[in-house]
Amino acid sequence: MRRIVVSMNITVDGFMAAPDGGLDWHMQNWSTDMSDLLAEQLNNADTILLGKNTYSAMASYWPAVSTGLLLSRGDLAYATMINSCEKVVCSTSLKRPRWENSRVISANVRREILKLKQQPGKDIMVYGSHRLVRFLSKFNLVDEYLLWLYPVIIGRGMPLFHEQQKLAFAGAKTLSSGVVVLKYRCNLNG
Amino acid sequence: MRKLILQMQISVDGYVAGPNGEMDWMAWEWGDDIKAYVAELHTNVDTIAIGRKLAEGFIPYWAAAVQTPEGNDEFSQKMVGTPKVIFSQTLTGSAWDNATVATGDLVEEVKKLKSAAGSDIITYGGAGFASSLIKAGLVDDYRLFINPTAIGKGMPIFNLLDDKLNLKLVKAHPFEVGIVALNYIPA
């Protein structure tokens, strides 16, 4: 069974975003070693599972960027990887996904995702996609969290976790910006 | 000015206790690595500052620990021997050994304590006391022990902040038990 790996930016107080969805704390902590780690993590995957909003944001960036000359080698490697991965978008409104190697799941989402997990292949990576992550977590479909813990506290916001859940710590990496990437495994009994 | 250190156990979703103060989600099987880290953190500590609610559990716990053969170690002795300041609006005097009660305005009392002579001050909460310290910007050194558990709901310590608080990471220390100690200072 393939694993679903959720990669999420969170604050020290456990929020994915401000109450209004704001993410202004993301950019202030960008560092080039982030793209190296992103590429290293994506190397274990061949499929990316996304909600519509995150998909749209990424689809308007990465296809164009891979032809640009302004990227560092690390960013370029990541762009090539992400463009060649299969993108699976969960959406009822998106009809024609424009990014190469994309397809849409619009009904029976849980069953389709289970089917995806049972297909042969590498890990399935999830970026952002708050609502989708909540859905996956509710149905116990997340196998691993990569939590990019930003050195910021926002006081109130959208929480990542809603239920009690035991996790198994599987490693930490510190980036030059002060972001700490914490890896946790779930589904400890299965 | 003396440094105020905040050391607290926190869930991966940012809570320091369950909705009714539950602490059963914390990882207790501490190995030597985390014990050594905590001991080192206390090297320059000469005062423990805690809220009244936490004091009611904390002080008897360590007082009992030093009475048992397995609990009577150097760290327990340090917990018992270090002078404590208990912050309370309701207590009129301390019923505990080696403890004084501060009943005035919390922020003013902590500022007074920090400007008095001495070395580091450490606090372990509880949630309400820590929230007030954080809101008032009185914490100089955060030691957040991230436990490998989400609890879904509980007591936060950062919810009184009106604005975003930027931190500077000093170091992240992962331990065998699955806890990661995150050391931050205000940016």
Interface residues (C-beta under 8 A of the other chain):
Chain A: T11 V12 D13 G14 F15 W25 Q28 L147 L149 P151 V152 I153 I154 G155 R156 P159 L160 F161 H162 E163 Q164 Q165 K166 L167 A168 F169 G171 A172 T174 G178 V179 V180 L182 Y184
Chain B: S11 V12 D13 G14 Y15 W25 L144 I146 P148 T149 A150 I151 G152 P156 F158 N159 L160 L161 D162 D163 K164 L165 N166 L167 K168 L169 K171 A172 P174 G178 I179 V180 L182 Y184 A187
